[in-house]
Amino acid sequence: MSIPEPSISYVNESAILLRFAEHDHSNTEAQPDPALQLRICQLAQALRSHPDRAAMLQEVVPGPGNLLLVMHRGVITEQVLQHAESLWLEDGQIRDESALIEIPVSYGGKNGPDLTQLSRHTGLDVNEIIQRHSAPEYLVQCLGFMAGFAYLGGLDTTLAIPRKKTPATSIPAGAVAIGDHYTGIYPSATPGGWHIIGHTPSKLFDPQGNPPCLLKPGDRVRFVPVETRS
């Protein structure tokens, strides 16, 4: 793929944002190119694992079409940019360390109280929705919202549904949900506005774990139906 030249902006005196693609937040269908997003995630991993990281960077945070670099005080911005550019351009430095993680899901019934509403919205029967949701190999584009919450790109467009106008007051940990053109899994109990279609026993976040998050940006995810209830 052709490599876009990122725009560079300062978030504050110690953080810079590299934008490889503009993300239109007003367009719920807009997602970054999967190949580009994977390269961004791989660059983030290369920067984290590089021997110079400890001296230069506090945080490396990929987002949709962008990469946030939080520098230690006193570090020269141009030095960080040259370092990131060298890793981006040297294919041998960016290794594909993504994992394919299978997530068992019990769809519908008490585990997926919004599956019926999704069926009405899409015009698809429940079994077709389950098949379409579990068929793709999703890309973890980034983590956000709460610890361990992964935004998964690659949802079948026929399953897209706007977020709820009134969020639910409590969603259990492990809830598998769809919001707009993304799907994801709630790592902890929380209020939320995505539509719940299933549940997984997989633990997405463990503060005592190493690493604490089951998924990392650049990983691939596949949902495996273990039980279905209409």
C-alpha positions in Angstrom: 0.0 0.0 0.0 1.1 3.6 -0.5 2.4 5.2 2.7 0.6 8.5 3.5 2.5 11.4 4.9 1.0 12.2 8.3 0.1 15.7 9.5 1.7 16.6 12.8 0.1 18.6 15.6 0.9 19.4 19.2 -1.5 18.3 21.8 0.5 20.0 24.5 4.2 20.8 25.1 5.0 17.1 25.7 2.6 15.3 23.2 2.3 15.2 19.5 -0.4 13.6 17.3 0.5 12.0 14.0 -2.6 11.9 11.7 -2.2 9.5 8.9 -5.9 9.8 7.9 -8.6 12.2 8.9 -11.4 10.6 10.9 -14.8 12.0 10.3 -16.5 11.8 13.6 -19.8 13.1 12.1 -19.9 10.0 9.8 -20.6 6.9 11.8 -19.7 4.7 8.8 -16.2 6.1 8.5 -13.4 3.8 9.5 -9.7 4.0 8.7 -8.4 1.7 6.0 -7.7 -1.6 7.7 -4.2 -2.0 6.2 -3.3 1.5 7.2 -4.7 1.0 10.7 -2.7 -2.2 11.1 0.5 -0.4 10.1 -0.2 2.3 12.7 -0.7 -0.4 15.4 2.5 -2.1 14.3 4.4 1.2 14.4 3.1 1.8 17.9 4.3 -1.7 19.0 7.7 -1.1 17.4 8.1 2.2 19.3 7.1 0.6 22.6 9.5 -2.3 22.2 12.4 -0.2 20.9 15.4 0.1 23.3 15.2 4.0 23.0 11.6 4.1 24.1 12.3 4.4 27.9 14.4 7.5 27.3 12.1 9.2 24.8 8.5 8.2 25.3 6.1 7.9 28.2 3.1 6.7 26.1 2.4 5.5 22.6 -1.4 5.4 21.9 -2.9 4.4 18.5 -6.3 5.8 17.5 -8.4 5.7 14.4 -6.0 6.8 11.7 -3.6 8.4 14.1 -0.9 7.9 16.7 -0.4 9.9 19.9 3.2 10.1 21.2 3.7 11.4 24.7 7.3 12.4 25.3 9.4 12.8 28.4 10.1 16.4 29.4 13.2 17.7 27.7 13.1 15.3 24.8 13.5 17.0 21.4 10.4 16.6 19.2 12.4 16.3 16.0 14.3 13.4 17.4 11.1 11.5 18.2 9.7 12.2 14.8 12.9 11.0 13.0 12.9 7.9 15.2 9.2 7.2 14.3 9.8 7.9 10.6 12.7 5.5 10.5 10.7 2.7 12.0 7.7 3.5 9.7 9.9 3.3 6.6 12.0 0.3 7.5 9.7 -2.6 7.0 12.2 -4.9 8.8 11.7 -2.9 12.0 7.9 -3.3 12.0 7.0 -6.9 12.6 3.5 -8.3 12.5 3.1 -9.5 16.1 -0.7 -9.5 16.0 -2.5 -12.5 17.5 -5.8 -14.1 16.4 -7.9 -14.4 19.5 -11.2 -16.4 19.5 -13.9 -15.1 21.8 -16.7 -17.5 22.7 -20.1 -15.8 22.7 -23.5 -16.9 23.9 -25.9 -14.9 21.7 -29.5 -13.8 22.5 -31.8 -14.4 25.4 -30.8 -12.9 28.8 -27.2 -12.7 27.4 -28.2 -10.6 24.4 -31.3 -8.6 25.3 -31.0 -6.3 22.3 -30.7 -9.0 19.7 -34.4 -8.9 18.9 -34.3 -5.1 18.4 -31.3 -5.5 16.1 -33.3 -8.1 14.1 -36.2 -5.6 13.7 -33.8 -2.8 12.7 -31.9 -4.8 10.1 -34.8 -7.0 8.8 -32.5 -10.1 9.4 -33.6 -13.0 11.5 -31.6 -13.8 14.6 -29.7 -16.7 13.2 -28.6 -14.7 10.2 -27.3 -11.9 12.5 -25.3 -14.4 14.6 -23.8 -15.9 11.4 -22.9 -12.5 10.0 -21.5 -11.2 13.4 -19.3 -14.3 13.9 -18.1 -14.6 10.3 -15.5 -11.8 10.0 -12.0 -11.5 11.4 -12.1 -8.2 13.2 -9.1 -5.8 13.7 -8.5 -4.2 17.1 -8.2 -0.6 15.9 -7.6 0.9 19.3 -8.5 0.8 23.0 -10.6 3.5 24.6 -13.7 4.5 26.6 -12.6 2.3 29.5 -9.7 0.0 30.4 -9.6 -3.0 28.1 -12.4 -1.8 25.8 -11.4 -2.6 22.2 -12.9 -0.9 19.1 -13.2 -3.7 16.6 -13.3 -2.8 12.9 -14.7 -5.0 10.2 -18.4 -5.3 11.2 -20.7 -6.5 8.4 -22.3 -3.2 7.4 -25.8 -4.7 7.4 -25.5 -5.1 11.2 -24.8 -1.4 11.9 -27.2 0.3 14.3 -27.1 3.7 15.9 -26.2 3.9 19.5 -29.1 4.0 21.9 -30.6 7.5 22.5 -30.9 6.6 26.2 -28.0 4.5 27.5 -28.6 1.5 29.7 -27.7 2.3 33.3 -25.8 -1.0 33.8 -24.2 -3.3 31.3 -22.4 -6.4 32.7 -18.8 -7.3 32.1 -18.4 -9.5 29.1 -21.4 -8.0 27.1 -20.8 -8.2 23.4 -22.3 -5.2 21.7 -22.7 -3.2 18.5 -22.6 0.6 18.3 -22.8 2.3 14.9 -20.3 0.4 12.6 -18.2 -1.0 15.4 -18.6 -4.1 17.6 -16.9 -4.5 21.0 -16.9 -6.2 24.4 -17.5 -4.4 27.7 -14.6 -5.4 30.0 -16.3 -4.2 33.2 -19.8 -3.4 34.4 -20.7 0.1 33.3 -23.5 2.3 31.9 -23.4 2.2 28.1 -25.3 3.0 24.9 -24.3 0.1 22.6 -26.8 -2.7 21.7 -26.1 -5.9 23.6 -26.4 -9.1 21.5 -24.4 -11.6 23.5 -22.1 -12.4 26.4 -18.6 -13.9 26.7 -16.9 -15.5 29.7 -13.6 -14.2 28.4 -11.9 -11.7 30.8 -11.0 -8.6 28.8 -9.3 -6.7 31.6 -7.4 -7.8 34.7 -5.5 -5.1 36.6 -3.3 -7.8 38.2 -2.6 -9.5 34.8 0.5 -9.2 32.7 -0.6 -7.8 30.4 -3.7 -6.5 32.0 -5.7 -6.3 28.7 -6.6 -9.4 26.7 -6.6 -7.5 23.4 -4.1 -5.0 22.1 -4.3 -2.7 19.0 -3.4 -4.7 15.9 -4.8 -8.0 17.2 -7.4 -9.9 15.3 -10.6 -11.2 16.9 -13.1 -13.9 15.8 -16.3 -14.5 17.7 -17.3 -18.2 18.2 -21.0 -18.9 18.9 -21.3 -21.3 21.8 -25.0 -21.0 22.4 -27.9 -19.3 20.6 -31.2 -18.2 21.9 -33.9 -16.3 20.0 
